[in-house]
Amino acid sequence: MTHRTRGAAGAGEAALQGGEAGGAAAIPGGVVPAGETSTNAGERIIIIRKESLSNWDSERAARFFGDLQVNEVRTMHYLGLAYMVLARRPRLQLKVPLATLNFDDGAAAAGSGERGGYALQLIFTCPASYPLQVPHVEIVEKRNISDALEQALHEEIAQTLEQHLGLQMIVPVVTRLQMMMNTEMRRPSSQD
């Protein structure tokens, strides 16, 4: 796979995926072999050839995907998100607790007249080639979660995973579900 980059900042498209034939990328005005430069309207164009995944051996690919998974866990740590690593090998498995700020286990049952907030835990099981494949996400240990809210959470998970395929997916899922739960908590109770 070849890419071209322009030397002038803000000069339109930054990269162009081109054909593999002869290590050259097709650009407007002609074909420039990989690694050589040309000028196009006064701009310097550099052709870079990327190694395709088909040239990777299985050990190298496993190390690459493993590094991406470690980076996702580090991102969660740096953001201060609560998580527990259940397994690293053969598949990364994380447990992530989520709760609204006003969650108090049993508050709704105590007859206080207020909703006790929401809480749940998510279990992410990542395939070996994560993030090129979506992880399996389970909602477990639900507290005060209605069936309608659970269905909405599942839909949000599916949509977020689809939007972030090939990128980190766990952090976006966690943050979007947290926002959904907080939004739902702010809505007036329908039991009035």
CYANA upper distance limits for C-alpha pairs under 8 A (distance plus 0.5 A):
  1 MET  CA     17 GLN  CA      7.11
  1 MET  CA     18 GLY  CA      7.02
  1 MET  CA     19 GLY  CA      7.14
  1 MET  CA     20 GLU  CA      6.27
  1 MET  CA     49 ARG  CA      6.46
  1 MET  CA     50 LYS  CA      5.78
  1 MET  CA     51 GLU  CA      7.19
  1 MET  CA     52 SER  CA      6.85
  2 THR  CA     16 LEU  CA      8.07
  2 THR  CA     17 GLN  CA      6.15
  2 THR  CA     18 GLY  CA      6.00
  2 THR  CA     19 GLY  CA      7.48
  2 THR  CA     20 GLU  CA      7.45
  2 THR  CA     23 GLY  CA      7.80
  2 THR  CA     24 ALA  CA      7.62
  2 THR  CA     25 ALA  CA      6.51
  2 THR  CA     34 ALA  CA      7.73
  2 THR  CA     47 ILE  CA      7.40
  2 THR  CA     48 ILE  CA      6.17
  2 THR  CA     49 ARG  CA      4.83
  2 THR  CA     50 LYS  CA      6.20
  3 HIS  CA     15 ALA  CA      5.96
  3 HIS  CA     16 LEU  CA      5.59
  3 HIS  CA     17 GLN  CA      5.59
  3 HIS  CA     18 GLY  CA      7.10
  3 HIS  CA     25 ALA  CA      7.66
  3 HIS  CA     47 ILE  CA      6.38
  3 HIS  CA     48 ILE  CA      5.76
  3 HIS  CA     49 ARG  CA      6.81
  3 HIS  CA     50 LYS  CA      7.87
  4 ARG  CA     14 ALA  CA      7.69
  4 ARG  CA     15 ALA  CA      5.51
  4 ARG  CA     16 LEU  CA      6.03
  4 ARG  CA     17 GLN  CA      8.02
  4 ARG  CA     25 ALA  CA      8.12
  4 ARG  CA     45 ILE  CA      7.04
  4 ARG  CA     46 ILE  CA      6.09
  4 ARG  CA     47 ILE  CA      5.00
  4 ARG  CA     48 ILE  CA      6.52
  5 THR  CA     14 ALA  CA      5.71
  5 THR  CA     15 ALA  CA      5.72
  5 THR  CA     16 LEU  CA      8.17
  5 THR  CA     45 ILE  CA      6.33
  5 THR  CA     46 ILE  CA      5.99
  5 THR  CA     47 ILE  CA      7.18
  5 THR  CA     48 ILE  CA      8.40
  6 ARG  CA     11 ALA  CA      7.40
  6 ARG  CA     14 ALA  CA      6.72
  6 ARG  CA     15 ALA  CA      8.40
  6 ARG  CA     43 GLU  CA      7.14
  6 ARG  CA     44 ARG  CA      6.32
  6 ARG  CA     45 ILE  CA      5.23
  6 ARG  CA     46 ILE  CA      6.97
  7 GLY  CA     43 GLU  CA      6.79
  7 GLY  CA     44 ARG  CA      5.53
  7 GLY  CA     45 ILE  CA      6.64
  7 GLY  CA     46 ILE  CA      7.99
  8 ALA  CA     43 GLU  CA      6.56
  8 ALA  CA     44 ARG  CA      7.54
 17 GLN  CA     25 ALA  CA      7.94
 18 GLY  CA     24 ALA  CA      8.02
 18 GLY  CA     25 ALA  CA      5.18
 18 GLY  CA     26 ALA  CA      6.41
 19 GLY  CA     23 GLY  CA      8.25
 19 GLY  CA     24 ALA  CA      7.32
 19 GLY  CA     25 ALA  CA      6.23
 19 GLY  CA     26 ALA  CA      7.56
 20 GLU  CA     24 ALA  CA      6.94
 20 GLU  CA     25 ALA  CA      7.78
 22 GLY  CA     33 PRO  CA      8.03
 23 GLY  CA     33 PRO  CA      6.50
 23 GLY  CA     34 ALA  CA      5.93
 23 GLY  CA     49 ARG  CA      7.67
 24 ALA  CA     31 VAL  CA      7.00
 24 ALA  CA     32 VAL  CA      6.30
 24 ALA  CA     33 PRO  CA      4.71
 24 ALA  CA     34 ALA  CA      5.62
 25 ALA  CA     31 VAL  CA      6.57
 25 ALA  CA     32 VAL  CA      6.72
 25 ALA  CA     33 PRO  CA      7.17
 25 ALA  CA     34 ALA  CA      7.44
 25 ALA  CA     47 ILE  CA      7.89
 26 ALA  CA     30 GLY  CA      6.97
 26 ALA  CA     31 VAL  CA      5.31
 26 ALA  CA     32 VAL  CA      7.48
 27 ILE  CA     31 VAL  CA      6.33
 27 ILE  CA     32 VAL  CA      7.90
 29 GLY  CA     40 ASN  CA      8.34
 32 VAL  CA     36 GLU  CA      7.19
 32 VAL  CA     37 THR  CA      7.77
 32 VAL  CA     38 SER  CA      7.63
 32 VAL  CA     47 ILE  CA      8.02
 33 PRO  CA     47 ILE  CA      7.78
 34 ALA  CA     47 ILE  CA      5.42
 34 ALA  CA     48 ILE  CA      6.35
 34 ALA  CA     49 ARG  CA      6.52
 35 GLY  CA     46 ILE  CA      7.12
 35 GLY  CA     47 ILE  CA      5.54
 35 GLY  CA     48 ILE  CA      6.28
 35 GLY  CA     49 ARG  CA      7.84
 36 GLU  CA     46 ILE  CA      6.89
 36 GLU  CA     47 ILE  CA      6.68
 37 THR  CA     44 ARG  CA      7.12
 37 THR  CA     45 ILE  CA      5.83
 37 THR  CA     46 ILE  CA      5.53
 37 THR  CA     47 ILE  CA      7.23
 38 SER  CA     44 ARG  CA      6.55
 38 SER  CA     45 ILE  CA      6.00
 38 SER  CA     46 ILE  CA      7.89
 39 THR  CA     43 GLU  CA      5.71
 39 THR  CA     44 ARG  CA      5.45
 39 THR  CA     45 ILE  CA      6.62
 40 ASN  CA     44 ARG  CA      7.43
 40 ASN  CA     45 ILE  CA      7.91
 51 GLU  CA     55 ASN  CA      7.56
 52 SER  CA     56 TRP  CA      8.05
 56 TRP  CA     60 ARG  CA      6.71
 56 TRP  CA     61 ALA  CA      6.75
 57 ASP  CA     61 ALA  CA      6.80
 58 SER  CA     62 ALA  CA      6.54
 59 GLU  CA     63 ARG  CA      6.72
 60 ARG  CA     64 PHE  CA      6.68
 61 ALA  CA     65 PHE  CA      6.73
 62 ALA  CA     66 GLY  CA      6.45
 62 ALA  CA    128 ALA  CA      7.82
 62 ALA  CA    129 SER  CA      7.96
 63 ARG  CA     67 ASP  CA      6.59
 64 PHE  CA     68 LEU  CA      6.94
 65 PHE  CA     69 GLN  CA      6.81
 65 PHE  CA    128 ALA  CA      7.56
 65 PHE  CA    129 SER  CA      6.28
 65 PHE  CA    130 TYR  CA      6.88
 65 PHE  CA    131 PRO  CA      7.98
 66 GLY  CA     70 VAL  CA      6.74
 66 GLY  CA    128 ALA  CA      8.31
 67 ASP  CA     71 ASN  CA      6.65
 68 LEU  CA     72 GLU  CA      6.87
 68 LEU  CA    130 TYR  CA      8.37
 68 LEU  CA    131 PRO  CA      8.06
 69 GLN  CA     73 VAL  CA      7.03
 69 GLN  CA     92 LEU  CA      7.70
 69 GLN  CA    130 TYR  CA      7.68
 69 GLN  CA    131 PRO  CA      8.31
 70 VAL  CA     74 ARG  CA      6.75
 71 ASN  CA     75 THR  CA      6.60
 72 GLU  CA     76 MET  CA      6.91
 72 GLU  CA    168 GLN  CA      6.85
 72 GLU  CA    170 ILE  CA      7.95
 72 GLU  CA    171 VAL  CA      8.16
 73 VAL  CA     77 HIS  CA      6.81
 74 ARG  CA     78 TYR  CA      6.59
 75 THR  CA     79 LEU  CA      6.60
 75 THR  CA    171 VAL  CA      8.34
 76 MET  CA     80 GLY  CA      6.74
 76 MET  CA     81 LEU  CA      5.76
 76 MET  CA     82 ALA  CA      8.09
 76 MET  CA     83 TYR  CA      8.19
 76 MET  CA    171 VAL  CA      7.11
 77 HIS  CA     81 LEU  CA      6.55
 77 HIS  CA     82 ALA  CA      8.13
 82 ALA  CA     96 VAL  CA      6.68
 82 ALA  CA     97 PRO  CA      7.03
 83 TYR  CA     94 LEU  CA      7.13
 83 TYR  CA     95 LYS  CA      6.12
 83 TYR  CA     96 VAL  CA      4.98
 83 TYR  CA     97 PRO  CA      7.20
 84 MET  CA     94 LEU  CA      6.15
 84 MET  CA     95 LYS  CA      5.61
 84 MET  CA     96 VAL  CA      6.98
 85 VAL  CA     92 LEU  CA      8.19
 85 VAL  CA     93 GLN  CA      6.61
 85 VAL  CA     94 LEU  CA      5.12
 85 VAL  CA     95 LYS  CA      6.95
 86 LEU  CA     92 LEU  CA      8.18
 86 LEU  CA     93 GLN  CA      5.76
 86 LEU  CA     94 LEU  CA      5.92
 86 LEU  CA     95 LYS  CA      7.24
 87 ALA  CA     91 ARG  CA      7.21
 87 ALA  CA     92 LEU  CA      5.95
 87 ALA  CA     93 GLN  CA      5.47
 87 ALA  CA     94 LEU  CA      7.63
 88 ARG  CA     92 LEU  CA      4.82
 88 ARG  CA     93 GLN  CA      6.90
 90 PRO  CA    128 ALA  CA      7.82
 91 ARG  CA    125 THR  CA      7.25
 91 ARG  CA    126 CYS  CA      6.29
 91 ARG  CA    127 PRO  CA      6.44
 91 ARG  CA    128 ALA  CA      6.38
 92 LEU  CA    124 PHE  CA      8.40
 92 LEU  CA    125 THR  CA      6.47
 92 LEU  CA    126 CYS  CA      5.78
 92 LEU  CA    127 PRO  CA      7.97
 92 LEU  CA    128 ALA  CA      8.45
 93 GLN  CA    123 ILE  CA      7.48
 93 GLN  CA    124 PHE  CA      5.96
 93 GLN  CA    125 THR  CA      4.95
 93 GLN  CA    126 CYS  CA      6.74
 94 LEU  CA    122 LEU  CA      8.47
 94 LEU  CA    123 ILE  CA      6.12
 94 LEU  CA    124 PHE  CA      5.65
 94 LEU  CA    125 THR  CA      7.21
 95 LYS  CA    121 GLN  CA      7.15
 95 LYS  CA    122 LEU  CA      6.10
 95 LYS  CA    123 ILE  CA      5.00
 95 LYS  CA    124 PHE  CA      6.96
 96 VAL  CA    121 GLN  CA      5.99
 96 VAL  CA    122 LEU  CA      5.57
 96 VAL  CA    123 ILE  CA      6.91
 96 VAL  CA    174 VAL  CA      8.36
 97 PRO  CA    119 ALA  CA      8.02
 97 PRO  CA    120 LEU  CA      6.51
 97 PRO  CA    121 GLN  CA      4.76
 97 PRO  CA    122 LEU  CA      6.82
 98 LEU  CA    119 ALA  CA      6.09
 98 LEU  CA    120 LEU  CA      5.91
 98 LEU  CA    121 GLN  CA      6.36
 98 LEU  CA    122 LEU  CA      8.21
 98 LEU  CA    174 VAL  CA      8.29
 98 LEU  CA    178 GLN  CA      7.01
 99 ALA  CA    103 PHE  CA      6.73
 99 ALA  CA    117 GLY  CA      7.94
 99 ALA  CA    118 TYR  CA      6.01
 99 ALA  CA    119 ALA  CA      4.53
 99 ALA  CA    120 LEU  CA      6.91
 99 ALA  CA    178 GLN  CA      7.80
 99 ALA  CA    181 MET  CA      8.21
100 THR  CA    117 GLY  CA      6.23
100 THR  CA    118 TYR  CA      6.02
100 THR  CA    119 ALA  CA      7.02
100 THR  CA    178 GLN  CA      7.90
100 THR  CA    181 MET  CA      7.03
100 THR  CA    182 ASN  CA      6.24
100 THR  CA    185 MET  CA      7.97
101 LEU  CA    117 GLY  CA      7.93
101 LEU  CA    182 ASN  CA      8.47
102 ASN  CA    116 GLY  CA      7.09
102 ASN  CA    117 GLY  CA      5.83
103 PHE  CA    116 GLY  CA      5.74
103 PHE  CA    117 GLY  CA      4.53
103 PHE  CA    118 TYR  CA      6.20
103 PHE  CA    119 ALA  CA      7.24
104 ASP  CA    116 GLY  CA      5.85
104 ASP  CA    117 GLY  CA      7.10
105 ASP  CA    116 GLY  CA      7.20
105 ASP  CA    143 ARG  CA      8.09
106 GLY  CA    110 ALA  CA      6.68
106 GLY  CA    116 GLY  CA      7.35
107 ALA  CA    111 GLY  CA      7.76
107 ALA  CA    112 SER  CA      7.10
107 ALA  CA    114 GLU  CA      7.88
107 ALA  CA    115 ARG  CA      7.51
107 ALA  CA    116 GLY  CA      5.30
108 ALA  CA    112 SER  CA      6.91
108 ALA  CA    113 GLY  CA      7.42
108 ALA  CA    114 GLU  CA      6.61
108 ALA  CA    115 ARG  CA      5.62
108 ALA  CA    116 GLY  CA      5.30
116 GLY  CA    144 ASN  CA      7.94
117 GLY  CA    144 ASN  CA      7.37
117 GLY  CA    185 MET  CA      6.96
118 TYR  CA    142 LYS  CA      8.36
118 TYR  CA    143 ARG  CA      6.24
118 TYR  CA    144 ASN  CA      5.88
118 TYR  CA    145 ILE  CA      6.69
118 TYR  CA    181 MET  CA      7.34
118 TYR  CA    185 MET  CA      8.02
119 ALA  CA    141 GLU  CA      8.38
119 ALA  CA    142 LYS  CA      6.44
119 ALA  CA    143 ARG  CA      5.51
119 ALA  CA    144 ASN  CA      7.53
119 ALA  CA    145 ILE  CA      7.92
120 LEU  CA    139 ILE  CA      7.27
120 LEU  CA    140 VAL  CA      6.67
120 LEU  CA    141 GLU  CA      5.84
120 LEU  CA    142 LYS  CA      4.84
120 LEU  CA    143 ARG  CA      6.56
120 LEU  CA    145 ILE  CA      8.45
121 GLN  CA    139 ILE  CA      6.38
121 GLN  CA    140 VAL  CA      5.71
121 GLN  CA    141 GLU  CA      6.27
121 GLN  CA    142 LYS  CA      7.40
122 LEU  CA    137 VAL  CA      7.10
122 LEU  CA    138 GLU  CA      6.07
122 LEU  CA    139 ILE  CA      5.29
122 LEU  CA    140 VAL  CA      6.60
123 ILE  CA    136 HIS  CA      8.44
123 ILE  CA    137 VAL  CA      6.12
123 ILE  CA    138 GLU  CA      5.62
123 ILE  CA    139 ILE  CA      7.13
123 ILE  CA    140 VAL  CA      7.87
124 PHE  CA    135 PRO  CA      6.64
124 PHE  CA    136 HIS  CA      6.22
124 PHE  CA    137 VAL  CA      5.22
124 PHE  CA    138 GLU  CA      7.20
124 PHE  CA    170 ILE  CA      8.06
125 THR  CA    135 PRO  CA      5.91
125 THR  CA    136 HIS  CA      5.59
125 THR  CA    137 VAL  CA      7.05
126 CYS  CA    130 TYR  CA      6.32
126 CYS  CA    134 VAL  CA      7.60
126 CYS  CA    135 PRO  CA      4.79
126 CYS  CA    136 HIS  CA      6.90
127 PRO  CA    133 GLN  CA      7.17
127 PRO  CA    134 VAL  CA      7.88
127 PRO  CA    135 PRO  CA      6.59
129 SER  CA    133 GLN  CA      6.57
130 TYR  CA    134 VAL  CA      6.96
130 TYR  CA    135 PRO  CA      7.41
130 TYR  CA    166 GLY  CA      8.24
131 PRO  CA    135 PRO  CA      8.34
131 PRO  CA    165 LEU  CA      6.92
131 PRO  CA    166 GLY  CA      5.35
131 PRO  CA    167 LEU  CA      6.35
131 PRO  CA    168 GLN  CA      6.93
131 PRO  CA    169 MET  CA      7.78
132 LEU  CA    165 LEU  CA      6.68
132 LEU  CA    166 GLY  CA      5.15
132 LEU  CA    167 LEU  CA      8.21
133 GLN  CA    165 LEU  CA      7.41
133 GLN  CA    166 GLY  CA      7.84
134 VAL  CA    161 LEU  CA      6.84
134 VAL  CA    162 GLU  CA      8.34
134 VAL  CA    165 LEU  CA      7.14
134 VAL  CA    169 MET  CA      8.33
137 VAL  CA    157 ILE  CA      8.39
145 ILE  CA    149 LEU  CA      6.71
145 ILE  CA    150 GLU  CA      6.82
146 SER  CA    150 GLU  CA      6.63
147 ASP  CA    151 GLN  CA      6.66
148 ALA  CA    152 ALA  CA      6.78
149 LEU  CA    153 LEU  CA      6.60
150 GLU  CA    154 HIS  CA      6.75
151 GLN  CA    155 GLU  CA      6.79
152 ALA  CA    156 GLU  CA      6.68
153 LEU  CA    157 ILE  CA      6.65
153 LEU  CA    177 LEU  CA      7.05
153 LEU  CA    180 MET  CA      8.22
154 HIS  CA    158 ALA  CA      6.80
155 GLU  CA    159 GLN  CA      6.70
156 GLU  CA    160 THR  CA      6.51
156 GLU  CA    173 VAL  CA      8.40
156 GLU  CA    176 ARG  CA      8.16
156 GLU  CA    177 LEU  CA      7.82
157 ILE  CA    161 LEU  CA      6.59
157 ILE  CA    173 VAL  CA      6.49
157 ILE  CA    177 LEU  CA      8.17
158 ALA  CA    162 GLU  CA      6.71
159 GLN  CA    163 GLN  CA      6.73
160 THR  CA    164 HIS  CA      6.67
160 THR  CA    169 MET  CA      7.97
160 THR  CA    172 PRO  CA      7.47
160 THR  CA    173 VAL  CA      6.55
161 LEU  CA    165 LEU  CA      6.49
161 LEU  CA    169 MET  CA      6.52
161 LEU  CA    173 VAL  CA      7.73
164 HIS  CA    168 GLN  CA      7.15
164 HIS  CA    169 MET  CA      6.19
164 HIS  CA    172 PRO  CA      8.49
165 LEU  CA    169 MET  CA      7.61
168 GLN  CA    172 PRO  CA      7.96
169 MET  CA    173 VAL  CA      6.72
170 ILE  CA    174 VAL  CA      6.67
171 VAL  CA    175 THR  CA      6.64
172 PRO  CA    176 ARG  CA      6.52
173 VAL  CA    177 LEU  CA      6.60
174 VAL  CA    178 GLN  CA      6.61
175 THR  CA    179 MET  CA      6.72
176 ARG  CA    180 MET  CA      6.68
177 LEU  CA    181 MET  CA      6.62
178 GLN  CA    182 ASN  CA      6.70
179 MET  CA    183 THR  CA      6.57
180 MET  CA    184 GLU  CA      6.58
181 MET  CA    185 MET  CA      6.61
182 ASN  CA    186 ARG  CA      6.91
183 THR  CA    187 ARG  CA      7.20
